[in-house]
Amino acid sequence: MTAYSYQPMFVKPIAIGLGILEGVAEWLRDMRPEFRLEGSDEPKRQTIRAPRGGYGHAKPGDVLQLYCQQRLPKGFKIGNARCVDVKPIAMRVVPMKRYPSIAIDGVFAAEGEEQIERFARADGFSSWSAMQAFWARHHPGVTDFEGWIIYWEPIT
């Protein structure tokens, strides 16, 4: 099993992507009433990650454990998923630039506003500008990124 940890803003889109939003919302109401379930209404079934040393990332078929703030005292498990694909991704995320360069497995993944907005929503953001702002806040000064995009599906 491979574990991935997420910021609170991704709990809702991940739970939607796993088909467990109602259960997660109920658990949060009972166990963490201070938690605000906010974020995109689009399902999130992918994650973009930097290369890992040593043990690497998940591989197709692996079970993924998806957490919110895993290593913090109030962190919690959102749910499990099954990895269905892992591909290299290269991104140029430049704040204040409308259209980035995103290539997945060496092929441009987004050409034009509609496709880039769709890509950002699939990654749990409300828009491309929200993804740019998140990137600038959590990866200051990094505009060129090479890593992995990991796709998953709910375990049925």
N, C-alpha and C positions, 0 to 999 in steps of 0.2 A: 504494500500500500504506500501511496505517496500522499503527503498532506500539503495543502496550499492554504495560506491564510489571506484574508481579504479585509479591507476597510469596511466599516458599517454601511457605507452607501451602496455596497454591492450585495448585501443580504437579500433584499427584495428581488432584484433581477435573477440572482442565483436560485432562490427558492421558486420563482416562477419557472425557470429553466428546468428545475428538477421536478416540477409538478407538485410541490409540497408547501406552497405559500400559506394555505389555510392552517396547516399544522404548525409551521414556524411562527406565524402570527399569534396563534393561541398560546404556544409555549412562551413566547416573549411576553405576552400579556400577563401570564401567571408568574413567570420566573424573573423577568426583567422589565417591570412596568415603566421604568424610566427610559427604556430604549425606544427610539422613534424609528419605525419601519418606513424609510423613505427611499427614494431612488427611482430609477427607470422602471416603467411598466413592461419593458421588453425582456424576453428571456435571455439570460446570459448562459452560454454553454461553451465558453472558451476563456482562456486566460493567456496573457502575454507575459513571458518570464525571461529574465536574464539567464545566461548559461550558469549552471551549477558545477562546482568542482566536486570531484569524488564520485558521488552516487548518481548524479544526473537527474533528469526529469522522468516523469511517467512515460510509459510506452503503451501503445494500443493494447487493450485488454486489461490493463491494470485498474484496480479500484482506487479511486481518489477520495480522500477525506477532505471536505471543504469546511474551513473554519472562518469565523469572524474573530479577528485579533487573537489568534491562537495562543500566543505566549503572554498575554496580559491576564491579570486576575479575573476580569469579567468577560474573558473570551469564551466562545462557545462553538460547538460543532453545528454547522448548518445542515449537512447531510453528506451522503456518499453518491458518487457517480462512477461511470466507467469511461476510461480514456478510449476514444475512438480514432484519434489521429494526432500526430505531432509533426509540425513542419517548421523549418527555419523561417524567421521573419526578419526583415530589415525595414526600419522606419526612419524617416526624417520628420521629427515633430518639432516644428519651429513655432514658438508662440508668435501670434499676430500674423502668421502666414495662413491664408485660407486653405490651400490645398497641399497636403503633404505628399511624400513619396512613401508608399507602402508596397512592399513586395513580399509575397508568401511563396516559399519554395522557388524563388527566382522569377516569379511571374507577378506583374503589377496587379494588386488586389483591388485597387480603387482608382477609377479614372472619372473625374467629375464630381460635382457636389453631391449628387444623389447617392452614389456608391460610397463615398467617404462618410457621409452621414449614416448610412446603413451599417458600415463597418464599426463606427463608434457606438451605435446603439447595440450591436451584437456583443460588444465588449462591456456592456452595462452602463453606458453613459447616455445622457439625454440628447447629446449633440456632439459634433466634432469640437466645437469651442469648449465644451465642458471637459472633453478628453484632453485637449491642449492645456487647459488650466490645471487639471489634476497632474499631468505630466510635469509641468513647470514647478508645481508645488512639491512633488515627491521625488523628482529627479532634476534638481536645479542645475542648469548649465549643460545638460545632456540633450543634444538635438539629434544626433545620429545614434541609432540603437540597433544592435543585432542580437537576436536571441531566438526564442521558441514560441510558437503559438500552439497551445494544447487545447484540443477539442474534446468535449465529453458529452455523454448522454445520460439520462436518468437510468438507474438500475431498476428494471421491472421484475 
